């Protein structure tokens, strides 16, 4: 359970016994401070007996018969000497303009705080309670009740005279009363009653549960939650009563209202006061404990609990032990709990002390989180409630969080939080960097430094780079790669790296980093040289990005050695910057690289490097035999004699065969296939490609004494040469493998050819007939002749201007039109007429005519 915080004048906290302090991770719901100023002075000489609370001020009664009006800070604004003995109760109306006071000597006074005394009477017995009608200031009858041995209702009648009526008597002293709206609730020795002023009926009686307790030592606590909900606390029992309207059919002789107990439960301690808090209850509890040493009872500190009522029980929300002055001597009847409905302020009144309990606000919540070192939650709370908090700033909380993390040694987390907490405040960033430097943790904050908005002083970045350079080359290289070059003085860092390279000249990490620094400094030549030395993948990107082609003209071999594929692509893509001639010259001493370059060039364009095709023959022969034959086939600028010479020297049969056939020496090529390769299938394929009868004759002559060759010829010759020529030359008695199968295949191929010819013939005839029919249909169609048509011979309009005159027009199927008289007269030997334009002599598409006569 949380300990209550209580403050002396000047916000000093009063300490509590160490043995009674308990740490809790649960945040308290209320905060406490002692009402000081004038109250302190009063209670040094006197003792508080009662108090009532208004939204604007407080009214405190004492054992010496004084009534003080106080402001909310406890300063005295007015003082009334009412009686020489104890003030039992003070009552205020809702407006705060009238006050009722009763004392132990039977005095009752009703005062107008701004208009003077209105009622003053002394009774022959102690008056324990008084309650003004809440709407007293607006009421014409000015009602109030007092209670001693009986409950009296006073009201002003005609001629401003006061009259009284007894509401209840005969059940002992009236010890508590609360008036809300038209309902008056009071408690006597037997129980609690409720009276309806509007209907002048008593509507209920709630009996006391524990009759063993003395009602004067353990008085009843009453409070109205609203106009129809009464909360009763007596002894250890709490009841929540709801006043309800009775249905008209149920009334008969009964009151118009009745009371239903909606919740009833027991507590562990004696109740000294009650107050509502939303749907919860605030309970002031009196506690007696047993001493372990003497085994006797003693008065413990009172507790202020917040509970959540349920129908038959309750749940404790929070519980705070209060260290009030003189609590060891107090009894249950000495404590009172008063509250201000508008501000949720709760006043714990005891004879020697007045403590104020308030609901904790966001500032208090943040205080508690900071006290518990829950900085992350404190930041979230401050961020959500920035407009409502008054005592805290998000930045201050964040800085405290960073300091806390640093003290714990969580340097990386602290550095990461700097991004969110410090934001764009460059001065704070620099301050924190120096703090991290002091504890030797610059590396921890380096990943989170701002790099754009804001930008810190160059010295900050240089300081961190030097820290990494002294102990972590990889981390140094990473920062150089991540940080923009304009954050720091580049020349300073370059010099520092060069100094380190004097000790470790071959350190690749430092060399690569130096190349990056040279690049930032636009010293591309030095950067390129380092990249090439390191064979770094970024060398090509550097060349492209900064167009360093003039710098690599003498470094082509190095580039090719590093990555020939990328180097060749780059050189070919930028022929306008580095010519083909220059590349070939640079690679003269490295023919294998020269071949790679020229081969890629030839693949892109067969004609660009034509001047080097002769050289490429030797290069292909030496380094890339599989691509030599495709090169010879695709190149139109290759000297065939030179190629033939090289291929014959190296005994490249396939290439030699191709060159011989390309040079027209097909017979020598065929002979080479048969004598060198002994490949009948290749020889037959070659003969098919050349489609030369003499080659087939040579092939047959060469194969006639070689049975395997004869078998190959019989299987493949049928569609190109008459197989009979080969069969007649086969010597009798020669054993030929698979001869029967070969002859069967020849016959099958012949039958297939016959079938194909017949099928083609049928298709040709069918197509011809179809097209003839189509032409006939087309020629049967009419032809349009109008004024726009002209005679193709005389070029005059084809139709006469006078439609009444007879005329003759000849229209050919080709749609050319003539006047009949413009055509030559047909002869007896050839009566048909032909279109002079389409066909002069032979019969053509315009041979048939249409005569149009009118």
Buried (B, 14 or more C-beta within 10 A) or exposed (E): BBBBBBBEEEEEEBEBEEEEEEEEEEBBBBBBBBBBBBBBEBBEEBBBBBBBBBEEBBBBBBBBBBBBBBEBEBBBEEEBEBBEBBBBBBBBBBBBBBBBBBBBBBBBBBBBBEEEEBBEBEBEEBBBBBBBBBEBBEBEEBBBBBBBBBBBBBBBEEEEEBEEEEBBBEBEBBBBBBBBBBBBBBBBBBBBBBBBBEEEEBBBEBEBBEEEBEBEEBBBBBBBBEEBBBBBBBBBBBBBBBBEEBEEEEEEEEBBBBBEBEBBBEBEBBBBBBBBBEEBBBBBBBBEEEEEEEEEEEBBBBBBBBBEBEEEEBEEBBBBBBBBBBBEEBBBBBBBBBBBEEEBBBBBBBBBBBBBBBBBBBBBBBBBBBEBEBBEBBBBBBEEBEEEBEEBEBBEBBBBBBBBBBEEEBBBBBBBBBBEBBBEBBEBBBEBBEBBBEEEBBBBBBBBBBBEEBBBBBEBBBBBBBBBBEEBBEBBBBBBEEBEBEBBEBEBBBEBBEEBBEEEEEBBBBBBBBBBBBBBBEBBEBBBBBBBBBEBEBBBEBBEEBEBBEBBBEBBBBBBEBBBEBBBBBBBEBBEBBEBEBBBEBBEEBBEBBBBBBBBBBEEEBEBBBEBBBBBBBBBBBBBEEBBBEBBEEBEEBEBEBBBBBBBEBEBBBBBBBBBBBBEBBBBBBBBBBEEBEBBEBBBEBBBEBEBEEBBBBBBEBBBEBBEBBBBBBBBBBEEBEBEEBBEEBEEEEEBEBBEEBBEBBEEBEEEEEEEEEEEEEEEEEEEEEEEEEEEEEEEEEBEBEEEBBBBBEEEBBBBEEEEEEBEBBBBBBEBBBBBEBBEEEEEEEEEBBBBEBBEEEEBEBBBBBEBEE
